[in-house]
Amino acid sequence: MIRSYLAMRNVRRDDDAVVSSSRGGTPINSLPPEDSPPADLAELLAVPRFPRCAGYDPEWVIANQMGPNVLWLTEFLSQAMDLRPGMRVLDMGCGKALSSIFLAREFGVQVWATDLWIPAAENLERVQEAGLEDLGFPVHAEAHALPFAERFFDAAFSVDAYHYFGTDDLYLGYFARFVRPDAQIGIVVPGVRQEIGDVIPPGLRPFWNWDFGSFHSTAWWRAHWEKTGLVAIATADILPNGWEIWLQWEEMWEKSGRPRPHSNVELLRADTGHVLGFTRVVARRRAEPLYPSPLYSS
Ligand SMILES: C[S@@+](CC[C@H](N)C(=O)[O-])C[C@H]1O[C@@H](n2cnc3c(N)ncnc32)[C@H](O)[C@@H]1O
C-alpha cells in the first residue's frame, strides 16, 4: 500500500533547492501543458523540502485526501518538533489518519488518531493496512470532549484542523491539559499573511467561503497562544511558498480526475500568493501557568 519510492527512485533528499519565488519564476514542480501525456504522479508530488513524503504512494495520498496535501504539511510540522520513538502523540483532527500513519512510520511514535468526521473503524483499517496497529490508535471524538487522561501525551499534533475548533480564546486551556508539562503542542493551519479583518480582498470574494474567517496570520496565532501564559512559543512561522505548494496540489488533484469534495483552485489562482498560505506554531506547555485561573484547571 505504501510503496517505497525512495528505493525505486533517485529522489533528492536535500532541502535547499526547494521552490522558486511565489510570484514568478518556475513553479516548484511545473505541471505539464494541457495536451502533454500525464506526468508521473510521484514526480509531481516530489518536493525536495519534504523528502520523507517521497516514500509514500501518491495514489494512496490522493485517495485519502481531505484538503491540502496532508503529508507535506505533516512533514513540515514534524520538522519543527522533537518526535522520538515511543512518545505518545495526540493527532487531533487527523481526518483519514494519513498524518498519524506518517508519524508512526517515520518517527516510531505511538499516535492516537483522533477525529470527528471520520469513523475510527475506517481509520483502523488504514492503520492496519499500513501495518502499524501497534502504534496507531484511532479514536472518534469531538475536540471539546476528548476521552483522554490529563497529562497523558508527550506531544499534541494537528494539521489542517485546529482552526475549526481552536480559535476560541479558551480552547488552548482545554487542549493543553492533555499533554504533560514541557510537552510540545504543534499545529499547521491554513492562514493569511496579514490579518484581513472584515475586508475580504476583492479578487478573492467570488471564491470566498465564510468559514475562511478562521484563517489567521502567524502573528495572530502567536498572540492567541502566548496571551494565555499556558505555553511558551518555540516556533511561529509560515510555510515558505505555501500558496504555491497548495495550488500545485490542487491543480494536480484536479488533473488526476479523482473525486474531490470541493476545489480551491480558483481561489488560489486569484490570490497569486498575496494572502493565503500555511501557518505553523509549536509551543511547549509551561509547568506552571503564568496567570492561574480559579475557574479553569490547567
Ligand atoms: C480539512 S479536514 C483535515 C483532515 C486531516 N487533518 C487532513 O489534513 O487530511 C479537518 C478535520 O478536522 C476535524 N474536525 C473539525 N472539527 C472538529 C471537532 N470539533 N472535533 C474533532 N475534529 C474536528 C474533522 O473531523 C476533519 O477530519
The ligand as an ORCA input file, in Angstrom:
! r2SCAN-3c Opt
* xyz 0 1
  C      -9.996     19.523      6.404
  S     -10.077     18.105      7.401
  C      -8.368     17.709      7.542
  C      -8.155     16.309      7.974
  C      -6.703     15.895      8.041
  N      -6.006     16.557      9.109
  C      -6.035     16.165      6.720
  O      -5.282     17.136      6.618
  O      -6.293     15.413      5.777
  C     -10.436     18.740      9.007
  C     -10.596     17.689     10.068
  O     -10.863     18.346     11.293
  C     -11.735     17.558     12.025
  N     -12.529     18.393     12.933
  C     -13.164     19.541     12.644
  N     -13.838     19.976     13.720
  C     -13.610     19.079     14.699
  C     -14.035     18.960     16.040
  N     -14.840     19.886     16.577
  N     -13.611     17.917     16.763
  C     -12.781     16.985     16.214
  N     -12.345     17.041     14.955
  C     -12.756     18.063     14.203
  C     -12.656     16.907     11.027
  O     -13.154     15.700     11.547
  C     -11.762     16.765      9.819
  O     -11.301     15.455      9.636
*
